[in-house]
């Protein structure tokens, strides 16, 4: 009798959860449709499609909001919350559904739809403004986006909570302004003087051979080769072109990434390795989680840790190039035929303060992020006038990196993020680099990392990451994943030590560690 009762109880739990899942699946289908439109907007959509497509995306977003905040999902969430025998995955899905519902419920539907339409259209306006080097053409749109962002954050903020903290929470839980200020202060204190030392070093690294006769068609072949070599599965994904390289996923059987092709071959090369890191993360999410609210990376910082891990920890390591550099020489004999592997590796690790974040060297990268973080804070918390952005941006670049943009395209207009309303996103890039360094330190203690790279056995490294990070999707937050993997909480000192050791050796700076 007791067994029969327990079975009925278990079946009741399953029915409640299954009903909730049915409603959540509908919501995810709407999200997936919108993601497809976003992908299309950035890759193949004609220029004139923008306004009409924005309306469609607005309607889809509104339907998603209505579904997530509707009576049915609310009812089944309450019923499932009473259950005590839920799996870790089910608990995580309930948690995310509750959070999503709460955030969406506080935004008036008309405002939500209008905002989604604005975001859809703003990417086109930004792209045109960047092409024309005309910040004033984008400024009114940016002002409106910021107004919406602040308004939505005020709806969602707990009593006394800073608006920028609300935005940061969307991308990296557990990292408030206070914690990020400490993190970036450490980077500023350690890396800015270290960069000055490097600039004064007498070591010269030649990299002129990276720019020149690299036909686009051959660069495309290289992109496909390197993506597959690193671990991208072309039966579960595609590689396309866009103005700003990115990765998006529909589920763990459909992950899409883009790159661009420029005169410098390493621009595309490393954007592909970077995006492949993102893609491998999404491809590694457990089947039971994909197409659910937790079927994606844990956070943007953790996502960036994977892309930066592959791009820098692996991709700029000489051992990685040992088995495949002859392939590059074969593809580009005119440019690389007489360039040794050692010369090539030094060139791709050259420190050269520049203007463009996505093309920056590994050492200066986080200083690019620092500029954006400080300006974001001012925009959100100090009501900085948007019109002042180009000049302030230029001033900060001059202060931290010693370079000054000549026009908005190489300055404040270079990134799409603010056009997408992604305030709070930028810090995750620097956090990701720091997460990656901490993971690398752990790996080097537990596996023969260098030997695996020399032997082309990247599958072993991917499996370590899949086991500790990828499979869990969004079930666990980034700090827990770090603790579970490395045995300690987030520690940015690993990042500083990694950079000083690597670049101190390259530029022959004493006392580097």
C-alpha positions in Angstrom: 0.0 0.0 0.0 2.8 2.4 1.0 4.6 1.5 -2.2 1.5 2.2 -4.3 1.1 5.6 -2.5 4.7 6.5 -3.1 4.3 5.7 -6.8 1.2 7.9 -7.1 3.1 10.7 -5.3 6.0 10.3 -7.7 3.8 10.3 -10.7 2.0 13.4 -9.4 5.4 15.2 -9.1 6.3 14.1 -12.6 3.0 15.3 -14.0 3.4 18.7 -12.4 6.9 19.1 -13.6 6.0 17.8 -17.1 3.2 20.4 -17.3 5.6 23.1 -16.3 8.1 21.8 -18.9 5.5 22.0 -21.7 4.9 25.7 -21.0 8.6 26.4 -20.7 9.2 24.6 -24.0 6.8 27.0 -25.6 8.7 29.9 -24.1 12.1 28.5 -25.3 10.7 28.1 -28.8 9.9 31.8 -28.9 13.4 32.6 -27.6 14.9 30.3 -30.3 12.9 32.1 -33.0 14.2 35.5 -31.9 17.8 34.2 -31.7 17.5 33.0 -35.3 16.4 36.5 -36.3 19.3 38.0 -34.4 21.7 35.7 -36.2 20.1 36.5 -39.6 20.3 40.3 -38.9 24.1 40.0 -38.3 24.9 37.7 -41.2 22.6 37.4 -44.2 19.6 39.8 -43.8 19.3 42.6 -46.4 19.9 46.2 -45.2 16.3 47.2 -45.9 14.9 44.4 -43.7 15.6 46.0 -40.4 12.5 48.0 -39.6 10.0 45.2 -40.5 12.1 42.5 -38.8 12.3 44.6 -35.7 8.5 44.5 -35.4 8.5 40.7 -35.7 11.1 40.4 -33.0 9.2 42.8 -30.8 6.1 40.6 -31.2 8.0 37.5 -30.4 9.5 39.1 -27.3 6.1 40.3 -26.1 4.7 36.8 -26.6 7.6 35.4 -24.6 7.0 37.9 -21.8 3.3 37.1 -21.7 4.0 33.4 -21.5 6.6 33.6 -18.8 4.5 35.9 -16.7 1.2 34.1 -17.4 -1.1 32.3 -15.0 -0.2 28.8 -16.3 3.6 28.9 -15.6 2.9 30.7 -12.3 0.6 27.9 -11.2 2.9 25.1 -12.1 5.9 26.8 -10.6 4.0 27.0 -7.3 3.1 23.4 -7.4 6.6 22.2 -8.3 8.1 24.3 -5.6 6.3 22.2 -3.0 8.2 19.1 -4.2 11.1 17.9 -2.2 12.4 15.2 -4.6 13.5 17.3 -7.5 16.8 16.7 -9.3 19.6 19.3 -9.3 18.7 20.1 -12.9 15.0 20.5 -12.1 15.8 22.7 -9.1 18.0 24.9 -11.3 15.3 25.2 -14.0 12.7 26.2 -11.4 15.2 28.8 -10.0 15.8 30.3 -13.5 12.1 30.3 -14.4 11.3 32.1 -11.1 14.0 34.7 -11.7 13.0 35.3 -15.3 9.4 35.5 -14.4 10.1 38.1 -11.7 12.3 40.2 -13.9 9.8 40.2 -16.8 6.7 40.8 -14.7 7.9 44.1 -13.4 8.3 45.6 -17.0 5.1 46.9 -18.6 4.4 44.9 -21.8 4.4 47.9 -24.1 7.7 49.1 -22.8 9.2 45.6 -23.2 8.0 45.3 -26.8 9.1 48.9 -27.7 12.5 48.2 -26.2 12.9 44.9 -28.1 12.0 46.6 -31.4 14.5 49.4 -30.5 17.3 46.9 -29.9 16.6 45.1 -33.1 16.8 48.3 -35.1 19.7 49.8 -33.1 22.3 47.3 -34.4 21.7 48.5 -37.9 21.9 52.2 -36.8 25.2 51.4 -35.0 26.7 49.6 -38.0 25.9 52.5 -40.3 27.2 55.0 -37.8 30.4 53.1 -37.4 30.8 52.8 -41.2 30.4 56.5 -41.5 32.5 57.3 -38.4 29.5 59.3 -37.2 28.9 59.0 -33.4 26.2 61.7 -33.5 24.1 59.5 -35.8 24.0 56.8 -33.1 24.0 59.0 -30.0 20.1 59.5 -29.8 19.5 55.8 -30.1 22.1 55.1 -27.4 20.5 57.7 -25.1 17.1 55.9 -25.5 18.7 52.5 -24.8 20.3 53.8 -21.6 17.0 55.3 -20.5 15.3 52.0 -20.9 18.1 50.1 -19.2 18.0 52.4 -16.2 14.2 52.3 -16.1 14.1 48.4 -16.2 16.9 48.2 -13.6 14.9 50.5 -11.3 11.9 48.1 -11.6 14.0 45.1 -10.7 16.3 46.7 -8.0 15.9 45.6 -4.4 15.7 48.4 -1.8 19.0 50.2 -1.8 20.5 48.2 -4.7 22.6 50.2 -7.2 21.2 50.2 -10.8 24.5 49.1 -12.3 24.6 46.2 -9.8 21.3 45.0 -11.2 22.7 45.1 -14.7 25.9 43.3 -13.7 23.8 40.6 -12.1 22.3 39.7 -15.5 25.8 38.6 -16.7 27.8 37.6 -13.6 26.0 36.9 -10.3 28.2 37.5 -7.3 30.3 40.3 -8.8 29.0 43.7 -7.7 30.5 47.1 -8.4 32.4 46.8 -5.1 34.0 43.5 -6.0 34.7 44.6 -9.6 36.3 47.8 -8.4 38.7 45.8 -6.4 39.4 43.5 -9.3 40.0 46.3 -11.8 42.1 48.3 -9.3 44.4 45.3 -9.0 44.7 45.1 -12.8 45.4 48.8 -13.1 48.0 48.7 -10.3 49.8 45.7 -11.7 49.4 45.8 -15.4 49.7 49.5 -16.3 53.3 49.9 -14.9 54.2 46.4 -16.3 53.0 47.6 -19.7 55.3 50.6 -19.4 58.2 48.3 -18.6 57.5 46.3 -21.7 57.3 49.4 -23.9 60.8 50.3 -22.6 62.2 46.8 -23.3 64.9 46.6 -25.9 63.4 43.3 -27.2 62.1 43.8 -30.7 59.5 41.4 -32.1 58.8 41.5 -35.9 55.2 40.9 -37.0 55.0 42.6 -40.3 54.6 39.3 -42.1 51.2 38.9 -40.4 49.8 41.5 -42.8 49.9 41.3 -46.5 48.9 38.8 -49.2 46.5 36.5 -47.3 43.7 35.9 -49.8 40.3 35.8 -48.2 39.4 32.5 -49.7 42.5 30.9 -48.1 41.8 32.6 -44.8 38.3 31.0 -44.9 40.0 27.6 -45.4 42.3 28.3 -42.5 39.3 29.3 -40.3 37.5 26.1 -41.0 40.7 24.0 -40.4 41.6 25.7 -37.2 38.0 25.6 -35.8 37.8 21.9 -36.5 41.3 21.2 -35.1 40.4 23.1 -31.9 37.2 21.0 -31.5 34.3 22.6 -33.4 31.9 20.1 -34.9 30.6 21.3 -38.2 27.8 18.7 -38.1 26.4 20.6 -35.2 27.4 24.2 -36.2 28.2 26.7 -38.9 30.8 29.4 -39.4 29.7 32.6 -41.1 30.8 36.2 -41.5 29.7 39.3 -39.6 31.0 42.8 -38.8 31.5 41.8 -35.2 32.5 38.1 -34.5 30.1 36.3 -32.2 28.7 32.9 -31.2 25.1 32.0 -30.6 23.3 28.7 -29.9 19.9 27.3 -30.5 20.7 24.1 -28.5 23.7 21.7 -28.2 23.1 20.4 -31.7 23.1 23.9 -33.4 25.8 26.3 -32.4 26.6 29.1 -34.8 29.7 31.4 -34.9 31.0 34.1 -37.1 34.3 35.8 -37.9 35.6 38.5 -40.2 38.5 38.6 -42.6 41.0 41.4 -42.7 44.4 42.2 -44.0 46.1 40.9 -40.9 45.6 37.1 -40.9 45.8 36.8 -37.1 42.7 38.9 -36.7 40.5 36.2 -38.2 42.6 33.4 -36.9 42.2 34.3 -33.3 38.6 35.5 -33.6 37.9 32.0 -34.9 39.8 30.2 -32.0 38.0 32.6 -29.5 34.6 31.9 -30.9 35.3 28.2 -31.1 35.9 28.3 -27.3 32.4 29.7 -26.9 31.0 27.1 -29.2 32.7 24.2 -27.5 31.1 25.3 -24.3 27.6 25.2 -25.7 28.2 22.0 -27.6 29.2 20.4 -24.2 26.1 21.3 -22.3 24.4 18.0 -21.1 21.5 16.7 -23.2 19.1 16.9 -20.3 19.7 20.6 -20.0 19.7 21.8 -23.6 16.6 23.7 -24.7 15.8 24.6 -21.1 16.4 27.8 -19.2 19.7 26.4 -17.9 20.8 25.0 -21.2 23.6 27.5 -21.8 26.8 28.8 -20.2 26.8 29.6 -16.5 27.5 33.3 -17.0 29.1 35.6 -19.5 32.3 35.6 -17.4 32.5 31.8 -17.5 31.7 31.9 -21.2 34.5 34.3 -21.8 36.8 32.1 -19.7 36.3 29.4 -22.3 36.9 31.6 -25.3 39.9 33.2 -23.7 41.3 29.9 -22.6 41.2 28.5 -26.2 42.3 31.8 -27.7 45.2 32.6 -25.4 46.1 29.8 -23.0 46.0 27.3 -25.9 46.2 29.4 -29.1 49.1 31.6 -28.2 51.1 28.7 -26.7 54.1 27.6 -28.9 53.3 24.0 -28.1 49.9 24.3 -29.8 51.6 25.3 -33.1 54.2 22.6 -33.1 52.0 20.0 -35.0 50.1 22.4 -37.2 52.4 25.3 -38.1 53.7 23.5 -41.3 50.0 23.5 -42.4 50.0 27.3 -42.2 53.2 27.5 -44.2 51.7 25.2 -46.8 48.6 27.4 -47.1 50.5 30.7 -47.2 53.9 29.9 -48.6 54.6 33.4 -49.9 54.0 35.0 -46.5 55.0 32.3 -44.0 57.3 30.0 -46.0 60.5 31.6 -44.5 59.1 32.5 -41.1 60.0 30.0 -38.4 57.5 28.7 -35.9 59.4 30.6 -33.1 59.2 33.8 -35.0 55.5 33.3 -35.7 54.7 32.5 -32.1 56.6 35.6 -30.9 54.6 37.7 -33.5 51.2 36.5 -32.3 52.2 37.3 -28.7 53.7 40.8 -29.4 52.5 43.5 -27.0 51.5 46.5 -29.0 49.0 48.9 -27.3 46.3 49.6 -29.9 42.8 51.0 -30.3 40.7 47.9 -31.1 39.7 45.6 -28.2 39.0 42.5 -30.4 42.5 42.9 -32.0 44.4 43.7 -28.8 47.2 41.6 -27.5 46.7 39.4 -24.5 48.4 41.7 -22.0 46.6 44.9 -22.8 43.2 43.3 -23.4 41.8 43.9 -19.9 42.8 47.5 -20.0 40.5 47.9 -23.0 37.8 46.4 -20.8 38.7 48.7 -17.9 37.9 51.7 -20.1 34.4 50.4 -20.9 33.7 49.4 -17.3 34.5 52.9 -16.0 32.4 54.6 -18.7 29.5 52.3 -18.1 29.5 53.1 -14.5 29.4 56.8 -15.3 26.6 56.4 -17.8 24.4 54.5 -15.4 25.3 55.9 -12.0 26.6 59.4 -12.7 24.2 60.3 -15.6 27.2 61.0 -17.9 26.0 62.8 -21.0 26.3 60.5 -24.0 27.7 63.3 -26.1 30.8 63.3 -23.9 31.6 59.7 -24.5 34.0 60.0 -27.6 36.3 62.5 -25.8 36.3 60.6 -22.4 36.9 57.3 -24.3 39.9 58.9 -26.1 41.3 60.3 -22.8 41.1 57.0 -21.0 42.8 55.2 -23.9 45.6 57.7 -23.8 46.0 57.4 -20.0 46.0 53.5 -19.8 47.3 52.5 -23.2 49.1 55.5 -24.5 47.1 55.7 -27.8 44.3 58.0 -28.9 41.6 57.2 -31.5 41.4 59.5 -34.5 37.7 58.8 -35.1 34.7 57.2 -33.4 34.9 54.0 -35.5 38.2 53.1 -33.8 37.0 54.6 -30.6 33.6 54.5 -28.9 31.8 52.9 -31.9 33.9 49.9 -32.2 31.7 47.5 -30.1 28.1 46.5 -30.7 27.4 45.7 -27.1 25.8 49.1 -26.1 23.7 49.0 -29.2 22.3 45.7 -28.0 21.6 47.1 -24.5 24.3 44.9 -23.0 25.3 47.2 -20.1 27.2 45.1 -17.5 28.5 42.7 -20.1 32.0 44.2 -20.7 33.5 43.3 -17.2 32.8 39.6 -18.0 35.6 39.7 -20.6 38.2 40.6 -18.0 36.7 38.2 -15.4 36.8 35.5 -18.1 40.5 36.0 -18.7 41.1 35.7 -15.0 38.9 32.6 -14.6 40.9 31.1 -17.5 44.2 31.7 -15.9 43.0 30.1 -12.7 41.8 27.0 -14.6 45.1 26.8 -16.5 47.1 26.8 -13.2 44.9 23.9 -12.0 45.3 22.0 -15.2 49.1 22.4 -15.4 49.3 20.8 -11.9 47.1 17.8 -12.9 47.8 17.0 -16.5 50.8 17.3 -18.9 49.3 20.3 -20.6 52.2 21.2 -22.8 52.7 17.7 -24.0 49.1 17.3 -24.9 49.3 20.5 -27.0 52.5 19.3 -28.8 50.8 16.0 -29.6 47.6 17.6 -30.8 45.6 15.9 -28.1 43.2 18.7 -27.4 40.4 16.2 -26.7 41.9 15.5 -23.3 41.9 19.2 -22.4 38.3 19.6 -23.7 37.2 16.7 -21.7 38.6 18.2 -18.5 36.6 21.4 -19.3 33.5 19.5 -20.2 33.6 17.5 -17.0 34.2 20.4 -14.7 32.4 23.3 -16.6 30.5 22.6 -19.8 28.1 19.8 -18.9 26.6 21.8 -16.1 25.3 24.6 -18.3 23.7 27.2 -16.0 22.9 24.8 -13.2 25.8 26.2 -11.1 27.2 29.8 -10.9 30.7 30.6 -12.0 32.2 30.9 -8.5 30.9 27.4 -7.5 32.2 25.9 -10.8 35.7 27.5 -10.1 35.7 26.2 -6.5 34.6 22.7 -7.6 37.3 22.6 -10.3 40.3 24.3 -8.7 39.5 23.9 -5.0 39.5 27.6 -4.3 37.3 30.7 -4.9 38.0 33.2 -7.6 41.6 34.5 -7.2 42.7 37.1 -9.8 46.3 36.8 -8.6 46.6 33.8 -10.9 45.9 36.1 -13.9 48.4 38.7 -12.9 51.1 36.0 -12.2 50.4 34.3 -15.6 50.7 37.6 -17.6 53.8 38.7 -15.7 55.5 35.4 -16.1 54.7 34.9 -19.8 55.4 38.5 -21.0 58.3 39.1 -18.6 60.0 36.1 -20.1 59.2 37.2 -23.7 60.4 40.7 -23.1 63.3 39.8 -20.7 62.0 41.8 -17.8 63.7 40.9 -14.5 61.6 40.3 -11.4 58.6 39.5 -13.5 56.8 37.4 -11.0 
